[in-house]
Amino acid sequence: MADLDVGDVAPQFDLPRDGGGSLSLAALLGKPIVLYFYPQDDTTGCTNEAIGFSQLKPEFEKAGAVVIGLSPDSVKKHDKFKAKYDLSVDLVADEERKVIKAYHLWAEKKLYGRTYMGVERATFLIGRDGRIARIWRNVRVKGHAEEVLEAVRAL
């Protein structure tokens, strides 16, 4: 399977969300969507990324964009994560990893000499038309939310 690229139609999803209910890509069309994928709630990098996006949420909203964090964690874990760090971004649960795989982000990873399968940290900026406008792969957290905000403003 080929990786997704800029200009491709973003794979659809309808997933359970923090706080109950579900969130779908189709319901958000017409707005820029920042969809960021992260490995796990309450780890250092993932926490810093979620805090960064949460701090800038008013700026993203001013630019007309929605920010969604997606991981394979459960809604229950998302709820605890949001409460612990006072996060304001929407978090969706992809426990079966169907959306993660549709975006080609279930990948082999290495840590301390150990090889395992996990979620590649990546962000997709989806335009108002449902097409991918920008992709960041193997994200480094520091300054990432700011860079994504600038890309949203440039749409």
N, CA, C and O atoms as a GROMACS GRO file, in nm:
protein
  620
    1MET      N    1   0.083  -0.119   0.000
    1MET     CA    2   0.000   0.000   0.000
    1MET      C    3   0.087   0.125   0.000
    1MET      O    4   0.182   0.135   0.078
    2ALA      N    5   0.056   0.217  -0.085
    2ALA     CA    6   0.133   0.341  -0.093
    2ALA      C    7   0.092   0.436   0.019
    2ALA      O    8  -0.023   0.439   0.061
    3ASP      N    9   0.190   0.513   0.065
    3ASP     CA   10   0.161   0.615   0.166
    3ASP      C   11   0.066   0.719   0.110
    3ASP      O   12   0.057   0.739  -0.012
    4LEU      N   13  -0.005   0.785   0.199
    4LEU     CA   14  -0.089   0.898   0.159
    4LEU      C   15   0.000   1.016   0.124
    4LEU      O   16   0.111   1.028   0.175
    5ASP      N   17  -0.051   1.102   0.038
    5ASP     CA   18   0.027   1.219  -0.004
    5ASP      C   19  -0.064   1.342  -0.008
    5ASP      O   20  -0.186   1.331  -0.004
    6VAL      N   21  -0.001   1.457  -0.015
    6VAL     CA   22  -0.074   1.582  -0.028
    6VAL      C   23  -0.161   1.575  -0.152
    6VAL      O   24  -0.116   1.532  -0.258
    7GLY      N   25  -0.287   1.616  -0.139
    7GLY     CA   26  -0.382   1.611  -0.249
    7GLY      C   27  -0.473   1.490  -0.245
    7GLY      O   28  -0.580   1.491  -0.307
    8ASP      N   29  -0.432   1.385  -0.172
    8ASP     CA   30  -0.517   1.266  -0.159
    8ASP      C   31  -0.639   1.299  -0.073
    8ASP      O   32  -0.634   1.386   0.014
    9VAL      N   33  -0.748   1.228  -0.098
    9VAL     CA   34  -0.865   1.240  -0.011
    9VAL      C   35  -0.831   1.172   0.121
    9VAL      O   36  -0.782   1.059   0.124
   10ALA      N   37  -0.856   1.243   0.230
   10ALA     CA   38  -0.826   1.187   0.363
   10ALA      C   39  -0.918   1.070   0.393
   10ALA      O   40  -1.039   1.079   0.372
   11PRO      N   41  -0.863   0.959   0.442
   11PRO     CA   42  -0.948   0.846   0.479
   11PRO      C   43  -1.050   0.888   0.586
   11PRO      O   44  -1.017   0.958   0.682
   12GLN      N   45  -1.173   0.845   0.566
   12GLN     CA   46  -1.282   0.879   0.657
   12GLN      C   47  -1.269   0.804   0.789
   12GLN      O   48  -1.205   0.699   0.797
   13PHE      N   49  -1.330   0.859   0.892
   13PHE     CA   50  -1.338   0.789   1.019
   13PHE      C   51  -1.461   0.836   1.095
   13PHE      O   52  -1.513   0.946   1.072
   14ASP      N   53  -1.505   0.752   1.184
   14ASP     CA   54  -1.612   0.783   1.279
   14ASP      C   55  -1.574   0.704   1.404
   14ASP      O   56  -1.594   0.583   1.410
   15LEU      N   57  -1.519   0.774   1.503
   15LEU     CA   58  -1.461   0.706   1.619
   15LEU      C   59  -1.519   0.759   1.750
   15LEU      O   60  -1.564   0.873   1.758
   16PRO      N   61  -1.517   0.673   1.854
   16PRO     CA   62  -1.560   0.719   1.986
   16PRO      C   63  -1.465   0.828   2.036
   16PRO      O   64  -1.344   0.824   2.012
   17ARG      N   65  -1.523   0.926   2.106
   17ARG     CA   66  -1.443   1.040   2.150
   17ARG      C   67  -1.448   1.055   2.301
   17ARG      O   68  -1.534   0.999   2.369
   18ASP      N   69  -1.354   1.133   2.351
   18ASP     CA   70  -1.351   1.164   2.492
   18ASP      C   71  -1.485   1.226   2.531
   18ASP      O   72  -1.547   1.296   2.452
   19GLY      N   73  -1.528   1.199   2.653
   19GLY     CA   74  -1.652   1.257   2.701
   19GLY      C   75  -1.778   1.191   2.648
   19GLY      O   76  -1.888   1.231   2.685
   20GLY      N   77  -1.764   1.091   2.563
   20GLY     CA   78  -1.880   1.022   2.507
   20GLY      C   79  -1.914   1.067   2.367
   20GLY      O   80  -1.868   1.171   2.321
   21GLY      N   81  -1.993   0.989   2.300
   21GLY     CA   82  -2.030   1.019   2.162
   21GLY      C   83  -1.922   0.977   2.066
   21GLY      O   84  -1.832   0.900   2.099
   22SER      N   85  -1.932   1.030   1.944
   22SER     CA   86  -1.833   0.997   1.842
   22SER      C   87  -1.800   1.122   1.761
   22SER      O   88  -1.870   1.223   1.768
   23LEU      N   89  -1.695   1.111   1.685
   23LEU     CA   90  -1.649   1.222   1.602
   23LEU      C   91  -1.617   1.164   1.465
   23LEU      O   92  -1.546   1.064   1.454
   24SER      N   93  -1.670   1.230   1.360
   24SER     CA   94  -1.643   1.180   1.225
   24SER      C   95  -1.582   1.291   1.140
   24SER      O   96  -1.608   1.409   1.159
   25LEU      N   97  -1.501   1.247   1.046
   25LEU     CA   98  -1.440   1.341   0.953
   25LEU      C   99  -1.548   1.406   0.868
   25LEU      O  100  -1.542   1.527   0.842
   26ALA      N  101  -1.645   1.329   0.824
   26ALA     CA  102  -1.752   1.381   0.737
   26ALA      C  103  -1.827   1.496   0.802
   26ALA      O  104  -1.866   1.591   0.734
   27ALA      N  105  -1.848   1.489   0.934
   27ALA     CA  106  -1.921   1.594   1.005
   27ALA      C  107  -1.842   1.724   1.014
   27ALA      O  108  -1.899   1.830   1.042
   28LEU      N  109  -1.712   1.717   0.991
   28LEU     CA  110  -1.626   1.835   1.005
   28LEU      C  111  -1.587   1.898   0.872
   28LEU      O  112  -1.523   2.003   0.870
   29LEU      N  113  -1.625   1.835   0.761
   29LEU     CA  114  -1.587   1.890   0.631
   29LEU      C  115  -1.637   2.033   0.617
   29LEU      O  116  -1.743   2.068   0.667
   30GLY      N  117  -1.559   2.113   0.548
   30GLY     CA  118  -1.590   2.255   0.536
   30GLY      C  119  -1.501   2.339   0.625
   30GLY      O  120  -1.499   2.462   0.614
   31LYS      N  121  -1.428   2.273   0.715
   31LYS     CA  122  -1.332   2.340   0.803
   31LYS      C  123  -1.196   2.273   0.786
   31LYS      O  124  -1.190   2.155   0.752
   32PRO      N  125  -1.089   2.346   0.810
   32PRO     CA  126  -0.960   2.278   0.816
   32PRO      C  127  -0.957   2.188   0.940
   32PRO      O  128  -1.007   2.225   1.046
   33ILE      N  129  -0.899   2.070   0.924
   33ILE     CA  130  -0.891   1.974   1.034
   33ILE      C  131  -0.746   1.937   1.056
   33ILE      O  132  -0.676   1.895   0.964
   34VAL      N  133  -0.701   1.952   1.180
   34VAL     CA  134  -0.568   1.908   1.220
   34VAL      C  135  -0.589   1.774   1.289
   34VAL      O  136  -0.648   1.767   1.397
   35LEU      N  137  -0.542   1.668   1.226
   35LEU     CA  138  -0.555   1.534   1.281
   35LEU      C  139  -0.416   1.485   1.318
   35LEU      O  140  -0.334   1.453   1.231
   36TYR      N  141  -0.391   1.481   1.449
   36TYR     CA  142  -0.258   1.436   1.490
   36TYR      C  143  -0.267   1.299   1.556
   36TYR      O  144  -0.352   1.274   1.641
   37PHE      N  145  -0.176   1.213   1.515
   37PHE     CA  146  -0.169   1.075   1.563
   37PHE      C  147  -0.054   1.067   1.664
   37PHE      O  148   0.055   1.118   1.639
   38TYR      N  149  -0.082   1.003   1.776
   38TYR     CA  150   0.021   0.988   1.879
   38TYR      C  151   0.013   0.849   1.940
   38TYR      O  152  -0.094   0.787   1.940
   39PRO      N  153   0.125   0.799   1.992
   39PRO     CA  154   0.129   0.660   2.039
   39PRO      C  155   0.047   0.628   2.163
   39PRO      O  156  -0.021   0.525   2.167
   40GLN      N  157   0.052   0.715   2.267
   40GLN     CA  158  -0.008   0.672   2.393
   40GLN      C  159  -0.032   0.791   2.486
   40GLN      O  160   0.050   0.882   2.496
   41ASP      N  161  -0.146   0.788   2.552
   41ASP     CA  162  -0.177   0.890   2.652
   41ASP      C  163  -0.076   0.886   2.767
   41ASP      O  164  -0.023   0.781   2.802
   42ASP      N  165  -0.051   1.004   2.824
   42ASP     CA  166   0.024   1.019   2.948
   42ASP      C  167   0.169   0.973   2.942
   42ASP      O  168   0.225   0.928   3.042
   43THR      N  169   0.231   0.985   2.824
   43THR     CA  170   0.375   0.967   2.812
   43THR      C  171   0.432   1.106   2.784
   43THR      O  172   0.359   1.194   2.741
   44THR      N  173   0.559   1.126   2.807
   44THR     CA  174   0.618   1.259   2.800
   44THR      C  175   0.593   1.330   2.667
   44THR      O  176   0.539   1.440   2.665
   45GLY      N  177   0.632   1.267   2.557
   45GLY     CA  178   0.616   1.331   2.426
   45GLY      C  179   0.471   1.356   2.391
   45GLY      O  180   0.436   1.463   2.340
   46CYS      N  181   0.387   1.259   2.417
   46CYS     CA  182   0.245   1.271   2.383
   46CYS      C  183   0.176   1.376   2.470
   46CYS      O  184   0.090   1.450   2.422
   47THR      N  185   0.215   1.383   2.596
   47THR     CA  186   0.160   1.485   2.685
   47THR      C  187   0.201   1.624   2.640
   47THR      O  188   0.118   1.714   2.632
   48ASN      N  189   0.328   1.642   2.609
   48ASN     CA  190   0.376   1.773   2.564
   48ASN      C  191   0.309   1.815   2.433
   48ASN      O  192   0.277   1.932   2.414
   49GLU      N  193   0.287   1.720   2.344
   49GLU     CA  194   0.220   1.750   2.218
   49GLU      C  195   0.075   1.793   2.243
   49GLU      O  196   0.029   1.892   2.186
   50ALA      N  197   0.004   1.720   2.327
   50ALA     CA  198  -0.136   1.752   2.358
   50ALA      C  199  -0.148   1.887   2.428
   50ALA      O  200  -0.240   1.964   2.400
   51ILE      N  201  -0.055   1.916   2.518
   51ILE     CA  202  -0.055   2.046   2.586
   51ILE      C  203  -0.029   2.158   2.485
   51ILE      O  204  -0.094   2.262   2.489
   52GLY      N  205   0.066   2.136   2.394
   52GLY     CA  206   0.096   2.236   2.292
   52GLY      C  207  -0.024   2.268   2.205
   52GLY      O  208  -0.054   2.385   2.180
   53PHE      N  209  -0.093   2.166   2.158
   53PHE     CA  210  -0.213   2.189   2.077
   53PHE      C  211  -0.324   2.252   2.161
   53PHE      O  212  -0.397   2.339   2.112
   54SER      N  213  -0.339   2.211   2.286
   54SER     CA  214  -0.443   2.267   2.372
   54SER      C  215  -0.418   2.416   2.399
   54SER      O  216  -0.512   2.496   2.398
   55GLN      N  217  -0.294   2.452   2.423
   55GLN     CA  218  -0.262   2.593   2.449
   55GLN      C  219  -0.294   2.680   2.329
   55GLN      O  220  -0.333   2.796   2.345
   56LEU      N  221  -0.279   2.625   2.210
   56LEU     CA  222  -0.305   2.703   2.088
   56LEU      C  223  -0.446   2.683   2.032
   56LEU      O  224  -0.478   2.737   1.926
   57LYS      N  225  -0.530   2.607   2.101
   57LYS     CA  226  -0.664   2.579   2.050
   57LYS      C  227  -0.741   2.707   2.016
   57LYS      O  228  -0.806   2.710   1.911
   58PRO      N  229  -0.737   2.812   2.099
   58PRO     CA  230  -0.809   2.935   2.060
   58PRO      C  231  -0.760   2.994   1.928
   58PRO      O  232  -0.838   3.050   1.851
   59GLU      N  233  -0.631   2.983   1.901
   59GLU     CA  234  -0.574   3.033   1.776
   59GLU      C  235  -0.618   2.947   1.657
   59GLU      O  236  -0.648   2.999   1.550
   60PHE      N  237  -0.622   2.816   1.678
   60PHE     CA  238  -0.671   2.727   1.573
   60PHE      C  239  -0.818   2.758   1.543
   60PHE      O  240  -0.858   2.764   1.427
   61GLU      N  241  -0.897   2.779   1.648
   61GLU     CA  242  -1.039   2.810   1.630
   61GLU      C  243  -1.056   2.943   1.557
   61GLU      O  244  -1.144   2.957   1.472
   62LYS      N  245  -0.973   3.040   1.590
   62LYS     CA  246  -0.979   3.170   1.523
   62LYS      C  247  -0.951   3.154   1.373
   62LYS      O  248  -1.005   3.228   1.291
   63ALA      N  249  -0.866   3.058   1.340
   63ALA     CA  250  -0.834   3.029   1.200
   63ALA      C  251  -0.940   2.936   1.137
   63ALA      O  252  -0.928   2.899   1.020
   64GLY      N  253  -1.041   2.898   1.215
   64GLY     CA  254  -1.150   2.815   1.163
   64GLY      C  255  -1.124   2.666   1.168
   64GLY      O  256  -1.201   2.588   1.112
   65ALA      N  257  -1.016   2.625   1.235
   65ALA     CA  258  -0.975   2.484   1.233
   65ALA      C  259  -1.017   2.408   1.358
   65ALA      O  260  -1.037   2.465   1.465
   66VAL      N  261  -1.029   2.278   1.341
   66VAL     CA  262  -1.057   2.184   1.449
   66VAL      C  263  -0.932   2.100   1.470
   66VAL      O  264  -0.868   2.059   1.373
   67VAL      N  265  -0.896   2.074   1.596
   67VAL     CA  266  -0.779   1.990   1.628
   67VAL      C  267  -0.828   1.862   1.695
   67VAL      O  268  -0.903   1.865   1.791
   68ILE      N  269  -0.782   1.749   1.640
   68ILE     CA  270  -0.821   1.618   1.691
   68ILE      C  271  -0.695   1.534   1.714
   68ILE      O  272  -0.612   1.520   1.624
   69GLY      N  273  -0.682   1.479   1.834
   69GLY     CA  274  -0.576   1.385   1.864
   69GLY      C  275  -0.630   1.244   1.855
   69GLY      O  276  -0.740   1.216   1.902
   70LEU      N  277  -0.554   1.153   1.795
   70LEU     CA  278  -0.597   1.016   1.775
   70LEU      C  279  -0.488   0.921   1.822
   70LEU      O  280  -0.372   0.932   1.783
   71SER      N  281  -0.528   0.826   1.906
   71SER     CA  282  -0.437   0.720   1.950
   71SER      C  283  -0.517   0.592   1.968
   71SER      O  284  -0.640   0.594   1.964
   72PRO      N  285  -0.447   0.479   1.988
   72PRO     CA  286  -0.519   0.354   2.011
   72PRO      C  287  -0.570   0.337   2.154
   72PRO      O  288  -0.628   0.233   2.187
   73ASP      N  289  -0.551   0.437   2.239
   73ASP     CA  290  -0.600   0.429   2.377
   73ASP      C  291  -0.752   0.435   2.381
   73ASP      O  292  -0.816   0.483   2.287
   74SER      N  293  -0.809   0.386   2.490
   74SER     CA  294  -0.954   0.385   2.508
   74SER      C  295  -1.007   0.523   2.544
   74SER      O  296  -0.931   0.612   2.584
   75VAL      N  297  -1.136   0.541   2.528
   75VAL     CA  298  -1.202   0.667   2.567
   75VAL      C  299  -1.179   0.692   2.716
   75VAL      O  300  -1.155   0.806   2.757
   76LYS      N  301  -1.186   0.588   2.796
   76LYS     CA  302  -1.165   0.601   2.941
   76LYS      C  303  -1.026   0.659   2.970
   76LYS      O  304  -1.011   0.749   3.053
   77LYS      N  305  -0.924   0.607   2.901
   77LYS     CA  306  -0.788   0.660   2.918
   77LYS      C  307  -0.780   0.806   2.869
   77LYS      O  308  -0.714   0.889   2.932
   78HIS      N  309  -0.846   0.835   2.757
   78HIS     CA  310  -0.848   0.972   2.706
   78HIS      C  311  -0.910   1.067   2.809
   78HIS      O  312  -0.858   1.176   2.832
   79ASP      N  313  -1.020   1.026   2.870
   79ASP     CA  314  -1.087   1.111   2.968
   79ASP      C  315  -0.994   1.141   3.087
   79ASP      O  316  -0.987   1.254   3.133
   80LYS      N  317  -0.924   1.039   3.135
   80LYS     CA  318  -0.829   1.059   3.246
   80LYS      C  319  -0.715   1.151   3.204
   80LYS      O  320  -0.674   1.239   3.280
   81PHE      N  321  -0.664   1.130   3.084
   81PHE     CA  322  -0.553   1.209   3.028
   81PHE      C  323  -0.594   1.356   3.018
   81PHE      O  324  -0.519   1.445   3.058
   82LYS      N  325  -0.712   1.380   2.963
   82LYS     CA  326  -0.761   1.519   2.949
   82LYS      C  327  -0.777   1.586   3.084
   82LYS      O  328  -0.738   1.701   3.102
   83ALA      N  329  -0.834   1.515   3.179
   83ALA     CA  330  -0.857   1.572   3.312
   83ALA      C  331  -0.725   1.599   3.384
   83ALA      O  332  -0.710   1.704   3.447
   84LYS      N  333  -0.631   1.507   3.375
   84LYS     CA  334  -0.503   1.521   3.445
   84LYS      C  335  -0.425   1.644   3.399
   84LYS      O  336  -0.362   1.712   3.481
   85TYR      N  337  -0.430   1.674   3.268
   85TYR     CA  338  -0.350   1.784   3.213
   85TYR      C  339  -0.435   1.902   3.166
   85TYR      O  340  -0.383   1.994   3.103
   86ASP      N  341  -0.564   1.900   3.194
   86ASP     CA  342  -0.655   2.007   3.155
   86ASP      C  343  -0.646   2.034   3.004
   86ASP      O  344  -0.634   2.148   2.960
   87LEU      N  345  -0.653   1.927   2.927
   87LEU     CA  346  -0.643   1.937   2.782
   87LEU      C  347  -0.777   1.982   2.722
   87LEU      O  348  -0.883   1.946   2.773
   88SER      N  349  -0.769   2.060   2.615
   88SER     CA  350  -0.892   2.110   2.553
   88SER      C  351  -0.917   2.055   2.413
   88SER      O  352  -1.025   2.073   2.358
   89VAL      N  353  -0.818   1.988   2.355
   89VAL     CA  354  -0.838   1.933   2.220
   89VAL      C  355  -0.923   1.807   2.227
   89VAL      O  356  -0.927   1.739   2.330
   90ASP      N  357  -0.991   1.776   2.118
   90ASP     CA  358  -1.071   1.654   2.109
   90ASP      C  359  -0.977   1.534   2.093
   90ASP      O  360  -0.880   1.541   2.018
   91LEU      N  361  -1.008   1.426   2.163
   91LEU     CA  362  -0.930   1.302   2.151
   91LEU      C  363  -1.024   1.190   2.108
   91LEU      O  364  -1.132   1.172   2.166
   92VAL      N  365  -0.983   1.115   2.007
   92VAL     CA  366  -1.063   1.002   1.961
   92VAL      C  367  -0.985   0.872   1.982
   92VAL      O  368  -0.862   0.870   1.979
   93ALA      N  369  -1.060   0.764   2.003
   93ALA     CA  370  -1.003   0.634   2.034
   93ALA      C  371  -1.013   0.541   1.914
   93ALA      O  372  -1.122   0.515   1.863
   94ASP      N  373  -0.899   0.492   1.869
   94ASP     CA  374  -0.892   0.397   1.758
   94ASP      C  375  -0.833   0.266   1.811
   94ASP      O  376  -0.725   0.224   1.770
   95GLU      N  377  -0.907   0.203   1.904
   95GLU     CA  378  -0.855   0.084   1.971
   95GLU      C  379  -0.826  -0.031   1.875
   95GLU      O  380  -0.737  -0.112   1.901
   96GLU      N  381  -0.900  -0.039   1.766
   96GLU     CA  382  -0.877  -0.146   1.667
   96GLU      C  383  -0.772  -0.106   1.563
   96GLU      O  384  -0.735  -0.186   1.477
   97ARG      N  385  -0.724   0.018   1.572
   97ARG     CA  386  -0.618   0.072   1.485
   97ARG      C  387  -0.657   0.075   1.337
   97ARG      O  388  -0.569   0.077   1.251
   98LYS      N  389  -0.786   0.075   1.306
   98LYS     CA  390  -0.829   0.078   1.166
   98LYS      C  391  -0.792   0.210   1.099
   98LYS      O  392  -0.744   0.210   0.985
   99VAL      N  393  -0.813   0.321   1.166
   99VAL     CA  394  -0.781   0.453   1.108
   99VAL      C  395  -0.630   0.472   1.104
   99VAL      O  396  -0.576   0.524   1.006
  100ILE      N  397  -0.562   0.429   1.209
  100ILE     CA  398  -0.415   0.437   1.212
  100ILE      C  399  -0.358   0.362   1.091
  100ILE      O  400  -0.265   0.411   1.026
  101LYS      N  401  -0.412   0.246   1.062
  101LYS     CA  402  -0.365   0.168   0.947
  101LYS      C  403  -0.406   0.234   0.815
  101LYS      O  404  -0.329   0.231   0.718
  102ALA      N  405  -0.525   0.294   0.809
  102ALA     CA  406  -0.569   0.361   0.687
  102ALA      C  407  -0.479   0.479   0.651
  102ALA      O  408  -0.462   0.512   0.534
  103TYR      N  409  -0.421   0.542   0.753
  103TYR     CA  410  -0.329   0.653   0.732
  103TYR      C  411  -0.184   0.605   0.724
  103TYR      O  412  -0.091   0.686   0.719
  104HIS      N  413  -0.164   0.473   0.723
  104HIS     CA  414  -0.032   0.409   0.709
  104HIS      C  415   0.063   0.448   0.822
  104HIS      O  416   0.180   0.476   0.799
  105LEU      N  417   0.012   0.449   0.945
  105LEU     CA  418   0.093   0.491   1.058
  105LEU      C  419   0.118   0.380   1.160
  105LEU      O  420   0.173   0.406   1.266
  106TRP      N  421   0.079   0.258   1.130
  106TRP     CA  422   0.112   0.144   1.215
  106TRP      C  423   0.244   0.092   1.160
  106TRP      O  424   0.247   0.031   1.052
  107ALA      N  425   0.351   0.115   1.233
  107ALA     CA  426   0.484   0.093   1.177
  107ALA      C  427   0.577   0.023   1.275
  107ALA      O  428   0.554   0.021   1.396
  108GLU      N  429   0.681  -0.033   1.219
  108GLU     CA  430   0.785  -0.093   1.302
  108GLU      C  431   0.867   0.019   1.365
  108GLU      O  432   0.908   0.113   1.297
  109LYS      N  433   0.890   0.007   1.494
  109LYS     CA  434   0.965   0.108   1.568
  109LYS      C  435   1.076   0.039   1.645
  109LYS      O  436   1.071  -0.081   1.670
  110LYS      N  437   1.177   0.117   1.682
  110LYS     CA  438   1.288   0.064   1.761
  110LYS      C  439   1.312   0.156   1.879
  110LYS      O  440   1.313   0.279   1.866
  111LEU      N  441   1.331   0.094   1.995
  111LEU     CA  442   1.361   0.170   2.116
  111LEU      C  443   1.453   0.086   2.203
  111LEU      O  444   1.420  -0.027   2.239
  112TYR      N  445   1.568   0.142   2.234
  112TYR     CA  446   1.666   0.072   2.318
  112TYR      C  447   1.697  -0.068   2.266
  112TYR      O  448   1.707  -0.163   2.342
  113GLY      N  449   1.711  -0.078   2.134
  113GLY     CA  450   1.748  -0.205   2.072
  113GLY      C  451   1.632  -0.302   2.055
  113GLY      O  452   1.650  -0.412   2.001
  114ARG      N  453   1.514  -0.264   2.100
  114ARG     CA  454   1.397  -0.351   2.088
  114ARG      C  455   1.313  -0.308   1.968
  114ARG      O  456   1.291  -0.188   1.948
  115THR      N  457   1.268  -0.400   1.888
  115THR     CA  458   1.184  -0.372   1.773
  115THR      C  459   1.041  -0.412   1.807
  115THR      O  460   1.017  -0.519   1.862
  116TYR      N  461   0.946  -0.325   1.774
  116TYR     CA  462   0.805  -0.352   1.803
  116TYR      C  463   0.719  -0.272   1.706
  116TYR      O  464   0.768  -0.183   1.637
  117MET      N  465   0.591  -0.305   1.701
  117MET     CA  466   0.497  -0.231   1.618
  117MET      C  467   0.430  -0.123   1.702
  117MET      O  468   0.395  -0.146   1.818
  118GLY      N  469   0.414  -0.005   1.644
  118GLY     CA  470   0.351   0.105   1.717
  118GLY      C  471   0.305   0.214   1.622
  118GLY      O  472   0.320   0.205   1.500
  119VAL      N  473   0.248   0.318   1.682
  119VAL     CA  474   0.195   0.430   1.606
  119VAL      C  475   0.307   0.530   1.576
  119VAL      O  476   0.378   0.574   1.667
  120GLU      N  477   0.322   0.564   1.450
  120GLU     CA  478   0.415   0.669   1.410
  120GLU      C  479   0.350   0.803   1.444
  120GLU      O  480   0.235   0.828   1.409
  121ARG      N  481   0.426   0.889   1.513
  121ARG     CA  482   0.374   1.022   1.546
  121ARG      C  483   0.371   1.104   1.417
  121ARG      O  484   0.475   1.128   1.355
  122ALA      N  485   0.252   1.147   1.377
  122ALA     CA  486   0.235   1.222   1.253
  122ALA      C  487   0.115   1.314   1.265
  122ALA      O  488   0.025   1.292   1.346
  123THR      N  489   0.115   1.418   1.182
  123THR     CA  490   0.003   1.511   1.178
  123THR      C  491  -0.038   1.533   1.033
  123THR      O  492   0.045   1.548   0.944
  124PHE      N  493  -0.170   1.533   1.012
  124PHE     CA  494  -0.227   1.558   0.880
  124PHE      C  495  -0.312   1.683   0.890
  124PHE      O  496  -0.398   1.695   0.977
  125LEU      N  497  -0.289   1.777   0.800
  125LEU     CA  498  -0.375   1.894   0.786
  125LEU      C  499  -0.468   1.864   0.669
  125LEU      O  500  -0.425   1.847   0.555
  126ILE      N  501  -0.596   1.856   0.701
  126ILE     CA  502  -0.697   1.823   0.601
  126ILE      C  503  -0.772   1.951   0.566
  126ILE      O  504  -0.826   2.018   0.654
  127GLY      N  505  -0.776   1.983   0.439
  127GLY     CA  506  -0.841   2.106   0.394
  127GLY      C  507  -0.992   2.098   0.400
  127GLY      O  508  -1.049   1.993   0.427
  128ARG      N  509  -1.055   2.210   0.375
  128ARG     CA  510  -1.202   2.219   0.378
  128ARG      C  511  -1.270   2.121   0.283
  128ARG      O  512  -1.384   2.081   0.304
  129ASP      N  513  -1.198   2.082   0.178
  129ASP     CA  514  -1.252   1.990   0.076
  129ASP      C  515  -1.231   1.843   0.110
  129ASP      O  516  -1.269   1.756   0.032
  130GLY      N  517  -1.170   1.814   0.226
  130GLY     CA  518  -1.147   1.676   0.266
  130GLY      C  519  -1.020   1.616   0.209
  130GLY      O  520  -0.995   1.496   0.225
  131ARG      N  521  -0.941   1.698   0.142
  131ARG     CA  522  -0.814   1.650   0.087
  131ARG      C  523  -0.698   1.687   0.180
  131ARG      O  524  -0.703   1.788   0.250
  132ILE      N  525  -0.596   1.605   0.178
  132ILE     CA  526  -0.479   1.630   0.263
  132ILE      C  527  -0.402   1.749   0.207
  132ILE      O  528  -0.359   1.749   0.091
  133ALA      N  529  -0.384   1.851   0.290
  133ALA     CA  530  -0.314   1.973   0.249
  133ALA      C  531  -0.167   1.971   0.291
  133ALA      O  532  -0.083   2.033   0.226
  134ARG      N  533  -0.138   1.899   0.399
  134ARG     CA  534   0.001   1.896   0.449
  134ARG      C  535   0.016   1.775   0.539
  134ARG      O  536  -0.078   1.735   0.606
  135ILE      N  537   0.136   1.717   0.542
  135ILE     CA  538   0.167   1.601   0.626
  135ILE      C  539   0.300   1.626   0.696
  135ILE      O  540   0.397   1.670   0.636
  136TRP      N  541   0.300   1.597   0.825
  136TRP     CA  542   0.423   1.597   0.904
  136TRP      C  543   0.441   1.455   0.955
  136TRP      O  544   0.353   1.403   1.025
  137ARG      N  545   0.551   1.390   0.922
  137ARG     CA  546   0.579   1.253   0.968
  137ARG      C  547   0.695   1.255   1.068
  137ARG      O  548   0.777   1.347   1.068
  138ASN      N  549   0.700   1.153   1.151
  138ASN     CA  550   0.805   1.143   1.253
  138ASN      C  551   0.824   1.276   1.326
  138ASN      O  552   0.934   1.329   1.336
  139VAL      N  553   0.715   1.326   1.376
  139VAL     CA  554   0.709   1.459   1.438
  139VAL      C  555   0.800   1.470   1.560
  139VAL      O  556   0.807   1.380   1.643
  140ARG      N  557   0.868   1.581   1.567
  140ARG     CA  558   0.940   1.623   1.688
  140ARG      C  559   0.847   1.722   1.755
  140ARG      O  560   0.806   1.819   1.692
  141VAL      N  561   0.815   1.700   1.880
  141VAL     CA  562   0.708   1.774   1.947
  141VAL      C  563   0.738   1.922   1.966
  141VAL      O  564   0.649   2.005   1.945
  142LYS      N  565   0.858   1.957   2.004
  142LYS     CA  566   0.890   2.096   2.034
  142LYS      C  567   0.866   2.186   1.912
  142LYS      O  568   0.928   2.167   1.807
  143GLY      N  569   0.776   2.284   1.927
  143GLY     CA  570   0.746   2.378   1.820
  143GLY      C  571   0.650   2.327   1.715
  143GLY      O  572   0.615   2.400   1.622
  144HIS      N  573   0.606   2.200   1.728
  144HIS     CA  574   0.522   2.140   1.624
  144HIS      C  575   0.385   2.208   1.614
  144HIS      O  576   0.340   2.240   1.504
  145ALA      N  577   0.318   2.229   1.726
  145ALA     CA  578   0.184   2.289   1.723
  145ALA      C  579   0.188   2.427   1.658
  145ALA      O  580   0.098   2.465   1.584
  146GLU      N  581   0.293   2.502   1.686
  146GLU     CA  582   0.308   2.635   1.626
  146GLU      C  583   0.326   2.626   1.474
  146GLU      O  584   0.269   2.706   1.399
  147GLU      N  585   0.405   2.529   1.430
  147GLU     CA  586   0.427   2.510   1.286
  147GLU      C  587   0.297   2.472   1.216
  147GLU      O  588   0.268   2.520   1.107
  148VAL      N  589   0.219   2.386   1.280
  148VAL     CA  590   0.091   2.344   1.221
  148VAL      C  591  -0.005   2.462   1.216
  148VAL      O  592  -0.078   2.478   1.118
  149LEU      N  593  -0.007   2.545   1.319
  149LEU     CA  594  -0.094   2.662   1.321
  149LEU      C  595  -0.059   2.756   1.204
  149LEU      O  596  -0.149   2.809   1.139
  150GLU      N  597   0.068   2.775   1.179
  150GLU     CA  598   0.108   2.861   1.066
  150GLU      C  599   0.060   2.803   0.934
  150GLU      O  600   0.019   2.878   0.845
  151ALA      N  601   0.065   2.671   0.920
  151ALA     CA  602   0.017   2.607   0.797
  151ALA      C  603  -0.135   2.623   0.783
  151ALA      O  604  -0.185   2.642   0.673
  152VAL      N  605  -0.207   2.614   0.894
  152VAL     CA  606  -0.353   2.636   0.891
  152VAL      C  607  -0.382   2.778   0.845
  152VAL      O  608  -0.469   2.799   0.761
  153ARG      N  609  -0.311   2.874   0.901
  153ARG     CA  610  -0.332   3.014   0.864
  153ARG      C  611  -0.302   3.040   0.717
  153ARG      O  612  -0.360   3.130   0.656
  154ALA      N  613  -0.211   2.961   0.660
  154ALA     CA  614  -0.171   2.980   0.520
  154ALA      C  615  -0.270   2.916   0.421
  154ALA      O  616  -0.261   2.941   0.301
  155LEU      N  617  -0.363   2.835   0.470
  155LEU     CA  618  -0.459   2.770   0.378
  155LEU      C  619  -0.544   2.872   0.306
  155LEU      O  620  -0.630   2.834   0.225
   0.00000   0.00000   0.00000
